[in-house]
Each structure stands twice: as C-alpha cells, then as structure tokens.
Amino acid sequence: MSKEVEEAVKTSITLTRNLWERAKIEALKRGLTLTEVVEAALKKWLEIAEKERGRESER
C-alpha cells in the first residue's frame, strides 16, 4: 500500500503575536510543529467550507 506524497509549498503568513504564541505553545504541548497545526486547521476549514457550499447548492 503506497501513500501518495504531496509536494510541499513554502509560504509566509502574517499572524497576530497572540495567535502565533497560542498556536506555537499548543503545538509544543502536543509534540507537533506549527506547520502541522496550520495544515490541520486549514484542512478543517476547507472541509467546513465544502460542506457549506454543498448545502447552498441543495437550496
């Protein structure tokens, strides 16, 4: 069973210091990188957006 490897894209984002600190601390507590936390958050946000879009098309 092979897992497809996606190409990583390096990017920069601007966060408030408070949000960055909270996310970084939580990542450290969980043994994750900030990249992993941001990636998980974006995936969840996209999942929600796709579900909302699906509900709108049903109307």
N, C-alpha and C positions, 0 to 999 in steps of 0.2 A: 504494500500500500504506500504509494508515494504522495507526499504532500507538496502541492504547488507552492513555490517560493515567489513571493511578490517582490518586485523591485522597490527599494526604499527611495523616497524623495526627501531631500533635506530642505527644510523651510524655516522661516523665522516668524514668530508671532509676538505680539505685544500684549502683556497681561498686567493687571494692576499688581503691585508688590504683594498686597494682602492675598490675592487669589493664588499667585505663584507660591508664596510661602506655605499656605494651607495645603495646596496640592503636593508640594515637594515633601512636606512633613508626613502627610498621609502615605505618599509613595514609599518613603523610607521605612515607615512603620510596617508596611506590607511587603517590604523587600522587592519593590518594583522601581523601575526608572520613571522619570517624569514623562518620557516618551510613551511608555506603556499606559500610563494613566490618561494622557491626552488621547491616545489612539482608542482606548476603550470608551472614553467619553464621546468622541466623535462618532464611533460606530453606533452607540446607543442613540445619539441624537438623530443620526440618519435613519435608524430603524423606526423611531417615533415619527419622523417626517414622512417616511414612506407609508406608514400606516395611516397617518392623517390624510395624505394625498389619496390613498385608496378609498377612504370614507367619503371624501369630497366627490370622487368620480361616481360613487354609488347614488348620489343625490339626483 
